[in-house]
Amino acid sequence: MHDAVATAVDDGDSLYLAGFTHLIPFAAGHEIIRQGRTDLELIRATPDLIYDQLIAAGCARKVTFSWAGNPGVGSLPAFRRAAEEGYPTEIELEEYTHFGMIAALEAGASNLPFMPLRGFIGSDLPDHNDNIARVESPFGDDYVYAVAPIEPDVAVVRAQRADENGNAHLWGIQGEVKLAALAADTVILSVEEQCSEETIRSDPNRTVITADEVDHVVVEPYGSHPSYAQGYYGRDNEAYLSWAETAADRDTVEEWLDEWVYGVDDRREYVEQLGTERIFDLEPETAYATPVNMGEYR
């Protein structure tokens, strides 16, 4: 991950860390913090803990988003401090609805100048976002809104497994992973494990990311903790709950970053610091379980 981030991510880049509820690339976010990247535009449909941590570390100049919060817990304290107090850096905000943001990603992924949708009718978001515009229908007396394409400089996407070329199997909630990969100029693919090309070919319906979209392949076990990886480990709810208290104070946030980001060299050391007992307590998620026996392939 160190080499992928060092090569792909520059100061001032627009960056999309994809993953909806699971397969969130926390390991990549921590590596970006460790390497001291700054002035980033952080783009994400649901900025949760990883973006709060990036903001707390002073990496962000702008956040483009459609909802921000600690899922099931509350708000994001570092995000709020940056937006309201300019600490540790001032951030610009560009806000969408969920569907509006996905439509903008779709435009970027499809190389279109805009994407039309009705979702902003009745909303005041167009008054606050220059990338949302009213468009009159060329076919009748009607109108819709359009969003400009989102085309990140870099997208980091995760999947459960991939072959050495970057053809990746992903199951469970896919979220916006595919669109983010197609819309971005450069793609870092992070996976729980590397597998053979034969394994990928054995179940093509799971191949959400293909090698032609990928620039860097990184094998990073537990790279999504504290979010979950369907079929590998569950969500660490304790971490989400404790973040609300940790992030509430500037000093405790800096202490947390010193211990869990700057204080480890990579994800392996992070996992060792978590301890095997905590890792083994994270039972694989079963709500969207794969219909095949994963033990056949792992």
C-alpha positions, 0 to 999 in steps of 0.5 A, spaced: 500 500 500 505 504 501 508 504 494 501 504 491 499 511 495 506 514 493 505 513 486 498 514 485 496 520 490 499 527 490 498 533 494 492 537 491 488 530 488 481 529 488 480 522 491 474 517 492 475 512 497 469 507 495 465 502 499 458 502 502 457 500 509 463 494 507 469 494 504 471 501 506 478 502 504 481 504 511 488 501 510 489 506 504 486 512 508 491 511 513 497 510 509 495 517 505 495 520 512 502 517 514 505 519 507 502 526 509 498 528 503 495 535 503 490 539 500 486 533 497 478 533 495 475 528 499 469 525 495 465 520 498 457 518 498 457 517 505 464 520 509 464 516 515 470 515 520 475 514 514 474 521 512 473 524 519 480 521 520 483 524 514 480 531 515 483 530 523 490 529 520 489 535 516 489 532 509 483 535 506 481 542 503 474 540 500 469 534 501 464 532 496 459 528 499 451 526 500 451 524 507 456 525 513 456 521 519 458 516 524 453 510 522 448 508 527 452 513 532 452 520 530 455 526 527 463 526 525 466 531 530 472 532 526 468 534 520 464 539 524 470 542 527 473 543 520 467 546 517 465 550 523 471 552 526 477 551 520 480 546 524 485 543 523 484 546 516 478 550 513 474 545 508 470 547 502 463 543 502 460 540 496 453 537 497 448 532 493 443 527 495 445 520 494 442 519 488 445 526 485 452 524 487 451 517 484 448 520 477 454 525 477 459 518 478 455 515 472 456 521 468 464 521 469 464 513 468 460 514 462 464 520 459 458 524 459 458 532 460 452 531 465 447 526 468 439 528 468 435 527 474 428 529 477 431 528 484 433 535 486 426 538 484 423 541 490 430 541 494 434 548 495 441 544 494 441 547 487 442 554 490 448 552 494 452 547 489 454 550 482 454 543 479 447 542 479 443 546 474 436 546 471 435 543 464 429 545 460 427 538 456 428 539 448 422 534 447 416 538 451 414 543 456 418 540 462 424 540 466 429 536 470 436 537 474 443 535 471 449 534 475 456 535 472 460 529 472 465 527 478 471 524 475 476 523 481 484 523 480 484 517 484 479 512 486 481 506 492 476 501 491 476 494 495 474 487 493 474 480 497 479 477 492 483 478 485 488 475 481 494 478 480 492 482 474 486 486 478 480 482 476 476 482 482 470 478 485 466 482 490 459 480 493 455 483 498 453 490 497 457 493 491 455 500 492 458 505 488 465 501 487 464 500 480 462 507 478 468 510 482 473 505 478 470 507 471 470 514 473 477 515 476 483 517 472 487 512 477 485 506 480 488 502 486 485 496 488 485 493 495 483 486 496 483 481 502 487 476 498 490 474 491 487 468 488 488 465 481 485 467 474 482 460 474 478 462 481 476 468 478 473 465 471 469 460 475 464 465 477 464 471 472 458 474 475 462 476 481 467 480 477 465 487 478 472 490 477 476 488 471 484 489 470 483 494 464 480 499 470 486 497 475 493 501 476 495 498 482 493 491 486 494 491 493 493 485 497 491 488 504 488 483 509 483 486 514 484 492 510 477 494 511 477 494 519 473 497 522 468 496 517 467 489 514 468 485 508 463 480 507 464 473 508 471 475 511 470 479 518 464 483 521 463 490 522 467 492 529 461 496 532 466 498 538 470 502 534 465 506 531 462 507 538 468 509 541 470 514 535 464 518 537 468 519 544 475 519 541 473 525 536 470 529 540 476 532 543 482 535 539 487 532 543 484 525 543 484 525 536 491 526 535 493 521 540 489 516 536 492 518 530 499 517 534 497 510 536 493 507 530 496 511 524 503 514 525 505 509 530 504 503 526 508 502 519 503 498 515 496 494 516 500 488 518 502 492 525 495 495 525 492 488 526 497 486 530 496 492 535 488 490 535 490 483 537 488 476 535 482 476 540 479 482 537 480 480 530 477 473 531 471 476 535 469 479 528 465 473 525 463 473 518 457 477 516 451 473 514 446 477 512 448 477 505 452 471 505 454 468 499 451 462 496 457 458 495 462 455 500 467 460 500 472 455 503 472 452 496 476 458 494 480 460 500 
